[in-house]
Amino acid sequence: MDDITSVVIDFLAEHEGVSPDELRSELEQDGRELPVDSLLVVEILTRIEERYHVAIPADREAAQATRSVRAFAAAVLDAIVERQQS
């Protein structure tokens, strides 16, 4: 999951025009879960789905997952595991 978290932070940092280390530091100041603007994560969703060849369902759980980088990474990991099991 750390790899997925790093990829999400890399994409977010690129979108924001800052370094990944700088963004991670900013997010860590707001809490262990790395809270982030959910609209920003939604913008990155397509890139994550393409990179990992998964589809994140548009349901309540997925919406809640966009509240933090770690929750979003967990949702991506769950989608990867589901894809591998099918």
N, CA, C and O atoms as a DFTB+ gen file, in Angstrom:
344 C
 N C O
     1  1       0.819      -1.191       0.000
     2  2       0.000       0.000       0.000
     3  2       0.867       1.261       0.000
     4  3       0.449       2.302      -0.506
     5  1       2.063       1.170       0.562
     6  2       2.952       2.335       0.560
     7  2       3.298       2.772      -0.858
     8  3       3.418       3.964      -1.138
     9  1       3.458       1.785      -1.760
    10  2       3.755       2.109      -3.155
    11  2       2.597       2.888      -3.773
    12  3       2.810       3.874      -4.479
    13  1       1.386       2.447      -3.508
    14  2       0.211       3.127      -4.056
    15  2       0.103       4.528      -3.464
    16  3      -0.191       5.485      -4.180
    17  1       0.338       4.653      -2.168
    18  2       0.304       5.968      -1.523
    19  2       1.313       6.900      -2.183
    20  3       1.009       8.064      -2.444
    21  1       2.502       6.395      -2.449
    22  2       3.532       7.215      -3.093
    23  2       3.126       7.638      -4.499
    24  3       3.367       8.775      -4.903
    25  1       2.511       6.724      -5.240
    26  2       2.058       7.057      -6.594
    27  2       0.980       8.136      -6.528
    28  3       1.006       9.086      -7.312
    29  1       0.043       7.999      -5.608
    30  2      -1.008       9.013      -5.464
    31  2      -0.388      10.363      -5.123
    32  3      -0.763      11.384      -5.699
    33  1       0.552      10.370      -4.196
    34  2       1.214      11.626      -3.825
    35  2       1.987      12.198      -5.012
    36  3       1.984      13.410      -5.227
    37  1       2.647      11.334      -5.781
    38  2       3.367      11.806      -6.968
    39  2       2.416      12.475      -7.957
    40  3       2.713      13.555      -8.467
    41  1       1.278      11.842      -8.229
    42  2       0.301      12.412      -9.163
    43  2      -0.273      13.719      -8.622
    44  3      -0.424      14.694      -9.358
    45  1      -0.590      13.728      -7.330
    46  2      -1.123      14.952      -6.729
    47  2      -0.102      16.082      -6.769
    48  3      -0.443      17.227      -7.068
    49  1       1.144      15.758      -6.468
    50  2       2.210      16.760      -6.479
    51  2       2.407      17.323      -7.885
    52  3       2.573      18.530      -8.061
    53  1       2.388      16.451      -8.870
    54  2       2.515      16.900     -10.263
    55  2       1.363      17.845     -10.610
    56  3       1.569      18.888     -11.230
    57  1       0.170      17.472     -10.209
    58  2      -1.016      18.302     -10.479
    59  2      -0.898      19.664      -9.810
    60  3      -1.294      20.680     -10.381
    61  1      -0.351      19.683      -8.598
    62  2      -0.225      20.917      -7.829
    63  2       1.043      21.710      -8.167
    64  3       1.182      22.860      -7.753
    65  1       1.960      21.103      -8.914
    66  2       3.199      21.781      -9.286
    67  2       4.180      21.932      -8.136
    68  3       4.919      22.914      -8.057
    69  1       4.179      20.938      -7.237
    70  2       5.116      20.939      -6.109
    71  2       5.847      19.603      -6.090
    72  3       5.472      18.673      -6.804
    73  1       6.886      19.512      -5.277
    74  2       7.605      18.243      -5.183
    75  2       6.792      17.260      -4.329
    76  3       6.053      17.672      -3.434
    77  1       6.934      15.973      -4.610
    78  2       6.240      14.977      -3.797
    79  2       6.598      15.071      -2.310
    80  3       5.729      14.908      -1.453
    81  1       7.869      15.332      -2.005
    82  2       8.285      15.443      -0.602
    83  2       7.591      16.626       0.077
    84  3       7.154      16.527       1.223
    85  1       7.498      17.736      -0.643
    86  2       6.836      18.918      -0.090
    87  2       5.353      18.643       0.173
    88  3       4.823      19.008       1.223
    89  1       4.694      17.998      -0.787
    90  2       3.274      17.689      -0.613
    91  2       3.069      16.713       0.535
    92  3       2.175      16.902       1.360
    93  1       3.893      15.668       0.593
    94  2       3.766      14.687       1.682
    95  2       3.920      15.373       3.032
    96  3       3.164      15.096       3.964
    97  1       4.888      16.259       3.138
    98  2       5.112      16.986       4.382
    99  2       3.886      17.819       4.766
   100  3       3.478      17.839       5.927
   101  1       3.309      18.498       3.786
   102  2       2.102      19.302       4.041
   103  2       0.949      18.421       4.501
   104  3       0.239      18.763       5.447
   105  1       0.762      17.287       3.832
   106  2      -0.338      16.392       4.178
   107  2      -0.133      15.772       5.558
   108  3      -1.091      15.619       6.316
   109  1       1.099      15.416       5.884
   110  2       1.390      14.814       7.187
   111  2       1.098      15.775       8.328
   112  3       0.763      15.342       9.431
   113  1       1.220      17.070       8.078
   114  2       0.910      18.058       9.112
   115  2      -0.570      18.024       9.488
   116  3      -0.946      18.398      10.599
   117  1      -1.408      17.570       8.549
   118  2      -2.848      17.534       8.786
   119  2      -3.338      16.203       9.346
   120  3      -4.525      16.051       9.637
   121  1      -2.431      15.239       9.499
   122  2      -2.834      13.969      10.106
   123  2      -2.205      12.773       9.449
   124  3      -1.717      12.838       8.321
   125  1      -2.226      11.671      10.181
   126  2      -1.600      10.432       9.750
   127  2      -2.210       9.868       8.467
   128  3      -1.518       9.217       7.684
   129  1      -3.498      10.115       8.253
   130  2      -4.179       9.588       7.071
   131  2      -3.902      10.406       5.816
   132  3      -4.333      10.028       4.727
   133  1      -3.187      11.523       5.952
   134  2      -2.859      12.398       4.834
   135  2      -4.125      12.943       4.167
   136  3      -4.371      12.690       2.988
   137  1      -4.921      13.689       4.928
   138  2      -6.176      14.209       4.362
   139  2      -5.917      15.101       3.160
   140  3      -4.936      15.843       3.115
   141  1      -6.813      15.014       2.193
   142  2      -6.663      15.773       0.956
   143  2      -8.043      16.173       0.465
   144  3      -9.039      15.525       0.786
   145  1      -8.095      17.231      -0.305
   146  2      -9.345      17.677      -0.914
   147  2      -9.861      16.559      -1.811
   148  3      -9.182      16.156      -2.755
   149  1     -11.044      16.060      -1.525
   150  2     -11.570      14.919      -2.269
   151  2     -11.740      15.218      -3.755
   152  3     -11.616      14.316      -4.583
   153  1     -12.020      16.459      -4.098
   154  2     -12.147      16.804      -5.519
   155  2     -10.820      16.630      -6.247
   156  3     -10.790      16.233      -7.412
   157  1      -9.745      16.925      -5.568
   158  2      -8.422      16.755      -6.166
   159  2      -8.137      15.280      -6.411
   160  3      -7.600      14.919      -7.458
   161  1      -8.488      14.435      -5.467
   162  2      -8.253      13.000      -5.646
   163  2      -9.096      12.469      -6.798
   164  3      -8.643      11.620      -7.565
   165  1     -10.312      12.967      -6.917
   166  2     -11.174      12.522      -8.014
   167  2     -10.528      12.860      -9.360
   168  3     -10.639      12.084     -10.309
   169  1      -9.865      13.994      -9.450
   170  2      -9.174      14.365     -10.684
   171  2      -8.045      13.385     -11.005
   172  3      -7.726      13.168     -12.174
   173  1      -7.451      12.804      -9.992
   174  2      -6.332      11.883     -10.172
   175  2      -6.826      10.450     -10.404
   176  3      -6.066       9.600     -10.866
   177  1      -8.084      10.185     -10.088
   178  2      -8.651       8.839     -10.143
   179  2      -8.403       8.152     -11.482
   180  3      -8.006       6.987     -11.506
   181  1      -8.623       8.834     -12.575
   182  2      -8.450       8.225     -13.891
   183  2      -7.014       7.767     -14.102
   184  3      -6.774       6.687     -14.642
   185  1      -6.073       8.579     -13.683
   186  2      -4.664       8.200     -13.849
   187  2      -4.326       6.960     -13.016
   188  3      -3.583       6.086     -13.463
   189  1      -4.873       6.895     -11.816
   190  2      -4.626       5.734     -10.944
   191  2      -5.252       4.488     -11.565
   192  3      -4.630       3.426     -11.605
   193  1      -6.485       4.625     -12.049
   194  2      -7.156       3.477     -12.661
   195  2      -6.375       2.984     -13.879
   196  3      -6.259       1.776     -14.087
   197  1      -5.843       3.894     -14.679
   198  2      -5.058       3.497     -15.846
   199  2      -3.748       2.829     -15.438
   200  3      -3.352       1.827     -16.033
   201  1      -3.082       3.371     -14.439
   202  2      -1.789       2.813     -14.023
   203  2      -1.936       1.401     -13.469
   204  3      -1.133       0.521     -13.780
   205  1      -2.960       1.185     -12.650
   206  2      -3.128      -0.113     -11.997
   207  2      -4.144      -1.015     -12.690
   208  3      -4.393      -2.130     -12.230
   209  1      -4.732      -0.552     -13.784
   210  2      -5.701      -1.340     -14.549
   211  2      -6.845      -1.838     -13.671
   212  3      -7.207      -3.014     -13.697
   213  1      -7.398      -0.916     -12.899
   214  2      -8.522      -1.231     -12.027
   215  2      -9.609      -0.186     -12.238
   216  3      -9.378       0.877     -12.813
   217  1     -10.788      -0.519     -11.762
   218  2     -11.894       0.434     -11.770
   219  2     -12.349       0.612     -10.332
   220  3     -12.694      -0.354      -9.653
   221  1     -12.346       1.843      -9.883
   222  2     -12.826       2.143      -8.541
   223  2     -14.311       2.426      -8.669
   224  3     -14.697       3.344      -9.393
   225  1     -15.152       1.666      -7.991
   226  2     -16.598       1.864      -8.141
   227  2     -17.035       3.231      -7.617
   228  3     -16.455       3.775      -6.678
   229  1     -18.052       3.754      -8.239
   230  2     -18.607       5.050      -7.816
   231  2     -19.692       4.787      -6.773
   232  3     -20.884       4.938      -7.041
   233  1     -19.252       4.391      -5.577
   234  2     -20.200       4.126      -4.508
   235  2     -19.812       4.910      -3.261
   236  3     -18.856       5.685      -3.277
   237  1     -20.551       4.703      -2.198
   238  2     -20.315       5.460      -0.973
   239  2     -18.918       5.202      -0.397
   240  3     -18.248       6.130       0.055
   241  1     -18.490       3.949      -0.416
   242  2     -17.163       3.618       0.110
   243  2     -16.074       4.337      -0.680
   244  3     -15.127       4.868      -0.099
   245  1     -16.209       4.354      -1.994
   246  2     -15.214       5.033      -2.823
   247  2     -15.215       6.533      -2.537
   248  3     -14.158       7.162      -2.488
   249  1     -16.381       7.090      -2.353
   250  2     -16.468       8.524      -2.045
   251  2     -15.766       8.824      -0.727
   252  3     -15.055       9.824      -0.616
   253  1     -15.956       7.976       0.263
   254  2     -15.289       8.178       1.546
   255  2     -13.783       7.997       1.408
   256  3     -13.010       8.623       2.133
   257  1     -13.367       7.143       0.479
   258  2     -11.943       6.885       0.280
   259  2     -11.215       8.094      -0.285
   260  3      -9.991       8.180      -0.187
   261  1     -11.943       9.019      -0.870
   262  2     -11.275      10.181      -1.462
   263  2     -10.966      11.262      -0.437
   264  3     -10.476      12.333      -0.798
   265  1     -11.240      11.002       0.814
   266  2     -10.988      12.002       1.853
   267  2      -9.545      12.052       2.314
   268  3      -9.113      13.041       2.908
   269  1      -8.797      10.992       2.045
   270  2      -7.388      10.990       2.432
   271  2      -6.602      10.135       1.457
   272  3      -7.150       9.238       0.816
   273  1      -5.323      10.419       1.353
   274  2      -4.459       9.659       0.455
   275  2      -4.399       8.203       0.890
   276  3      -4.470       7.308       0.047
   277  1      -4.271       7.946       2.178
   278  2      -4.167       6.558       2.656
   279  2      -5.467       5.785       2.413
   280  3      -5.420       4.619       2.020
   281  1      -6.611       6.408       2.637
   282  2      -7.886       5.740       2.371
   283  2      -8.044       5.458       0.883
   284  3      -8.547       4.403       0.496
   285  1      -7.615       6.396       0.055
   286  2      -7.694       6.215      -1.386
   287  2      -6.764       5.078      -1.817
   288  3      -7.142       4.250      -2.645
   289  1      -5.565       5.037      -1.267
   290  2      -4.622       3.963      -1.587
   291  2      -5.199       2.610      -1.177
   292  3      -5.030       1.624      -1.895
   293  1      -5.870       2.555      -0.047
   294  2      -6.495       1.305       0.403
   295  2      -7.589       0.873      -0.573
   296  3      -7.723      -0.316      -0.864
   297  1      -8.369       1.826      -1.081
   298  2      -9.421       1.510      -2.054
   299  2      -8.814       0.978      -3.349
   300  3      -9.357       0.052      -3.953
   301  1      -7.700       1.551      -3.777
   302  2      -7.007       1.071      -4.976
   303  2      -6.482      -0.342      -4.734
   304  3      -6.624      -1.216      -5.589
   305  1      -5.880      -0.563      -3.574
   306  2      -5.371      -1.899      -3.246
   307  2      -6.505      -2.922      -3.233
   308  3      -6.346      -4.024      -3.757
   309  1      -7.631      -2.575      -2.647
   310  2      -8.794      -3.473      -2.642
   311  2      -9.226      -3.814      -4.067
   312  3      -9.544      -4.967      -4.361
   313  1      -9.238      -2.814      -4.953
   314  2      -9.624      -3.033      -6.341
   315  2      -8.619      -3.946      -7.042
   316  3      -9.004      -4.787      -7.854
   317  1      -7.341      -3.785      -6.732
   318  2      -6.310      -4.643      -7.328
   319  2      -6.504      -6.086      -6.871
   320  3      -6.446      -7.013      -7.679
   321  1      -6.731      -6.269      -5.584
   322  2      -6.933      -7.620      -5.040
   323  2      -8.168      -8.257      -5.669
   324  3      -8.127      -9.424      -6.060
   325  1      -9.258      -7.512      -5.772
   326  2     -10.483      -8.036      -6.392
   327  2     -10.235      -8.448      -7.836
   328  3     -10.708      -9.494      -8.281
   329  1      -9.487      -7.615      -8.572
   330  2      -9.191      -7.939      -9.974
   331  2      -8.379      -9.223     -10.065
   332  3      -8.618     -10.045     -10.950
   333  1      -7.428      -9.403      -9.166
   334  2      -6.579     -10.586      -9.191
   335  2      -7.356     -11.840      -8.833
   336  3      -7.029     -12.930      -9.304
   337  1      -8.378     -11.697      -8.009
   338  2      -9.162     -12.845      -7.564
   339  2     -10.215     -13.251      -8.595
   340  3     -10.767     -14.349      -8.525
   341  1     -10.485     -12.378      -9.533
   342  2     -11.534     -12.715     -10.519
   343  2     -10.958     -13.285     -11.792
   344  3     -11.704     -13.616     -12.713
